[in-house]
């Protein structure tokens, strides 16, 4: 059927479909901000925040191998055989990631990367390695949880995924004060994150029990084996890994280019703000893929995205420039000099948000056209641009506000990816072919 003849989706339908997905991302982002807030309540907050941010960035790069599990499960689970294949795959992948994190942390590879390559002070590198050690078991929960969330999405129960994230936040509000009372350093944040996700995962298992039982009763005429599963999963795993590799490279450059440990600490806080205020645009991809059957619907989704971007950017700037005494100094217990250090990086972050929103809308239309190889190519170009810019900064001996330089590198990466997607789409006349 011609896309132009499809029924146009109303703004009300777009909002009702998007809100649960947006809230899920927002609540996940809140958990990162909560952890940063409790880490900042310790005496040597700058070093702890810097070490925690560096350690969790390397961990996320390794663990990103499992972050496509929800898409894999939602796309490929059709009955008993594929259900068991996907679940066993996710468990084995979680064990593999835990083994890799253990090897890198214990063998000294992580310490070498932080101290020799990124030239981080030894005490901050020690915090980073400790963060990774505490998080070794985390992938055992997140890998399986991702697959179960995909099954819930396939069963059209995204609200239960949101409820699971709310349970995680509630768990953090209980765990973090207790851990802060008995422990110190990065253990507060790392063990709080581990405990919160473990509790969330247990809730997701309960929520998914009935949908999984129903799928387990269905026989498949052409069951999917491990070969087909891995063939489908590898491009998605590559894309996720490249995204987190970019963040890891930027963190390394921030460590080398910063004028002090404030750079890493401030960049950790900025990354938390990016997750909180601009993370929802990842979820908006699903809105485009599911609802954008014609040009008018796509136009309405884009207008909704622009309104959402404007509102979130105003909220971020208000926190930094109008309510910083209440939110940053009061609630998050960030010291005054660190708040001042954040002013320009936060302002520049709004520019990153514009590109980030555009990027995910383009990825959504590209995915809808089944042209996912473009996304892999654009991710590769993004990494190359960040690497070349980093080498240029090092060769020129640039030093300054580390968080500001980090955001600038992130913007360059997003700009390169957006440019590639637009250029390839224009050359093949299919960036939103069928809509425009």
Phi, psi and omega in degrees: 000139178298129181303331183289343180268356179290152179296133178284131181277136182283162176300322180299316179294321179298315181294315182295326177287322187280326189304311179301320179293319179294319179296324179300312179295318180298316181293324175297321179293323179300325180297322177294318180294321177300314180298316178300322181296320180284326174296325182288350180276002179265161188298309181266059187298325183297310181294321181293314178298319180296313181294317179296316181297320180291315181296317183288333177294316177295320178299315182297326177298316180291315184287345182297347174303333183259000188283353175264005185301324181293319178294321180297312182295316182296329184274326193246343180283118181232345182187198188300311186295311181292327176300311182292324178295313182294317181294318178293323176299316182293323178293313179297322179295320177298318178295318179299315180297317179300321179294319179295315179299318178299312181299312183293323182285316187279327185286344182098359180297316181297316180296320177298317180298316183291314187277312187275319184275308182274349179055046177276141175306146189300324183288328175288320176299323179296317175300319182295316179295319178299322177302314180295321179298318179295331186267006181307315182283353190299320183295336177298330178271313188291325182295311179293319179302319180300315179296319179294324176296324176296322177294320177296319179296319179296327178277006179059048176232056181293337180298326179292330175295318177298317179300321178299318179293322176298321176298321177299315180297316177301320178296319179297321180296335176272316187287317186298314176298322178295314180295322179296330180286322186260336185234177174213178179072204183288346179302326180300309182287316185293313180288329175296316178297315180300313180294318181296317180289326177298317179293318177300318181297321177298320178294319179296322177300316179295317180296326187271356187302309182292312176302321180292322178295321178296317178295325182293342180273348185271128174272147181248135178288325181229076185296146182272128177268182182295326181299311179294322179298312181294321178299323178284323188284327188302314178299322179293319178296321179298315181298316179297318181296319179297322179298317181280333174296322177301314179296320178297316179298319179296319177300318178298319179293323177299319179297323183275331186263348185292149176280349179191179177296344178301328181300311179294318180298315181294322180292327175299317179293318179298318178299322175298319177294322179297315177300318186288314189265333183241353175303325181303339182288344170295318180291333181294340175303317182296326177298315179295313184299321186275320191256335190282076181275343180210177185299316184295319178297317178299319179299319180293322177295319179297317178297320176299319179296320179296316179297318179295317179299316180297315181296315180292322179293319177298320179297317179297313180295326179295319179297317184285320190252340181248320187242027183294328179296320182282311188276305187283309181283320183279292185292316184269352176058036178275135183293154188300320182291329177287325176298317179296322180296333184278349190303302183291319176301319180293319178299317180290334180299330179295326175294321175299321181299321179298314180292323181296316178298312180300317181301314184287330174294319177295319178297324181294314179293326177294316178296321180297329177275004180060036179249050188291341176298332176298321181295319176298318179294317181294325178295322178295315178299320179302313180297316180299319180295318179297319179295315181295319178295322179296316178297322178296317179297318180294317181294328179276352179068033181291132176226151178164208179297107185299319180295322179295316178294323178296316178296322178298320177294320177298318179297317179300317179297315179295320180298318179297317182293317177298317181298318180296314181297320178293317183293312180296319178297320179292319180298320183261002177058034180224033176297321174219044185300138183096343179252317186255000000 
